[in-house]
């Protein structure tokens, strides 16, 4: 007589979270913050131009400042599912597989994704920012499901 498999009571079965699709555009979602950043950029550019720098240098620096804050000016679409995270912008898409994310750290407006367990101060330069907009709990549930907790090391 065959027996039916029974669930292990010590290990709860977790349901696969639903895929999450959302868009973020800081001009729309946080207009006050975007306006403050734009005013700061304008003030810095004006100070640079009044400091006696050459016009081409000021234009080059203004373009660099603008490009480094691109997330405020252009919309982005995020899709989280079984294959990973897909970020789509007007110039293309980028997919990050779950296996490439070693750990994550939540903040007030989003989560920082790290490719390794390095916790030195400069590790943030290799990280990837994922804003959650109005989907905080859904995003955290997905991360908890797909990104396993770190394994303790011998030094821990």
C-alpha positions as CSV (number, residue, x, y, z in Angstrom):
1,X,0.0,0.0,0.0
2,X,1.5,3.3,-1.1
3,X,1.6,6.1,1.4
4,X,1.1,9.7,0.5
5,X,3.9,12.2,1.1
6,X,3.4,14.4,4.2
7,X,4.6,17.9,4.7
8,X,7.5,18.4,7.1
9,X,6.1,20.2,10.1
10,X,9.4,21.8,11.0
11,X,9.9,23.5,7.6
12,X,7.0,25.6,6.4
13,X,6.1,25.5,2.7
14,X,6.4,28.9,1.3
15,X,4.2,30.0,-1.6
16,X,5.9,31.6,-4.6
17,X,5.2,35.3,-4.6
18,X,3.4,36.8,-7.5
19,X,5.4,38.7,-10.1
20,X,5.6,42.4,-9.5
21,X,5.6,45.1,-12.3
22,X,5.8,48.8,-11.5
23,X,7.2,52.0,-12.8
24,X,9.2,54.7,-11.0
25,X,9.6,58.3,-12.3
26,X,10.9,60.7,-9.6
27,X,9.5,63.7,-11.4
28,X,6.1,62.2,-10.9
29,X,6.5,60.3,-7.7
30,X,8.6,62.8,-5.7
31,X,8.3,66.2,-7.4
32,X,9.6,68.1,-4.4
33,X,12.7,66.1,-4.2
34,X,13.3,66.3,-7.9
35,X,12.8,70.1,-7.8
36,X,15.2,70.5,-4.9
37,X,17.8,68.4,-6.8
38,X,17.3,70.5,-10.0
39,X,17.7,73.7,-8.0
40,X,20.9,72.4,-6.4
41,X,22.3,71.5,-9.8
42,X,21.4,75.0,-11.2
43,X,23.1,76.7,-8.2
44,X,26.3,74.5,-8.5
45,X,26.4,75.2,-12.3
46,X,26.0,79.0,-11.7
47,X,28.7,79.0,-9.0
48,X,31.0,77.2,-11.4
49,X,30.3,79.6,-14.2
50,X,30.9,82.6,-11.9
51,X,34.1,81.1,-10.6
52,X,35.9,81.9,-13.8
53,X,35.9,78.4,-15.3
54,X,35.8,78.2,-19.1
55,X,32.3,77.8,-20.7
56,X,33.1,74.4,-22.2
57,X,34.2,73.1,-18.8
58,X,31.0,74.3,-17.2
59,X,28.9,72.8,-19.9
60,X,30.8,69.5,-19.6
61,X,30.3,69.5,-15.8
62,X,26.6,70.4,-16.1
63,X,26.1,67.4,-18.5
64,X,28.0,65.1,-16.1
65,X,25.8,66.3,-13.1
66,X,22.7,65.8,-15.2
67,X,23.7,62.3,-16.3
68,X,24.6,61.2,-12.8
69,X,21.1,62.1,-11.6
70,X,19.3,60.4,-14.5
71,X,17.0,58.4,-12.3
72,X,15.2,61.7,-11.4
73,X,14.6,62.7,-15.0
74,X,13.7,59.5,-16.9
75,X,11.0,56.9,-16.0
76,X,12.1,53.3,-15.3
77,X,10.0,50.1,-15.3
78,X,10.8,47.2,-12.9
79,X,9.7,43.6,-13.3
80,X,10.4,41.1,-10.5
81,X,9.8,37.5,-11.2
82,X,11.3,34.0,-11.1
83,X,14.2,34.9,-13.6
84,X,15.3,38.0,-11.6
85,X,14.9,41.7,-11.8
86,X,14.4,43.5,-15.1
87,X,14.9,47.3,-15.2
88,X,13.7,48.9,-18.4
89,X,14.4,52.5,-19.4
90,X,14.0,54.3,-22.7
91,X,17.5,53.2,-23.8
92,X,17.2,49.5,-23.0
93,X,16.7,46.8,-20.4
94,X,18.9,45.1,-17.9
95,X,18.3,41.9,-16.1
96,X,19.8,40.8,-12.9
97,X,19.4,37.2,-12.0
98,X,18.6,36.2,-8.4
99,X,21.8,34.2,-8.3
100,X,23.8,37.4,-8.8
101,X,22.4,39.0,-5.6
102,X,24.2,37.9,-2.4
103,X,22.5,40.2,0.1
104,X,20.2,43.2,0.3
105,X,19.7,46.1,2.7
106,X,16.4,48.0,3.0
107,X,16.2,51.7,3.3
108,X,13.4,54.3,3.6
109,X,12.7,54.6,-0.1
110,X,14.1,51.3,-1.5
111,X,16.5,48.5,-1.2
112,X,20.2,48.2,-2.0
113,X,21.2,44.9,-3.7
114,X,24.8,43.6,-3.3
115,X,26.6,41.1,-5.5
116,X,28.6,39.7,-2.6
117,X,28.9,39.7,1.2
118,X,31.6,42.4,1.4
119,X,30.5,44.9,4.0
120,X,33.3,47.4,3.6
121,X,32.3,51.0,3.0
122,X,33.1,51.0,-0.7
123,X,31.0,47.9,-1.4
124,X,28.1,50.2,-2.1
125,X,29.7,51.2,-5.4
126,X,29.1,47.6,-6.7
127,X,25.5,47.6,-5.5
128,X,22.3,48.3,-7.4
129,X,19.5,50.5,-6.1
130,X,15.9,49.2,-6.4
131,X,13.3,51.8,-5.4
132,X,10.0,50.3,-4.2
133,X,7.7,53.2,-4.8
134,X,4.3,52.0,-3.4
135,X,5.2,48.3,-3.4
136,X,7.4,48.0,-0.3
137,X,5.9,44.8,1.3
138,X,5.5,43.0,-2.0
139,X,9.2,43.7,-3.0
140,X,10.4,42.6,0.5
141,X,8.4,39.4,0.2
142,X,9.9,38.7,-3.2
143,X,13.5,39.4,-2.0
144,X,13.0,37.2,1.1
145,X,11.8,34.3,-1.2
146,X,14.4,34.5,-4.0
147,X,17.5,35.7,-2.1
148,X,18.5,33.2,0.5
149,X,19.8,34.5,3.9
150,X,23.5,34.7,4.2
151,X,25.3,31.5,5.4
152,X,27.3,31.9,8.6
153,X,31.0,31.8,8.0
154,X,33.7,30.3,10.2
155,X,34.6,33.8,11.4
156,X,31.0,34.5,12.6
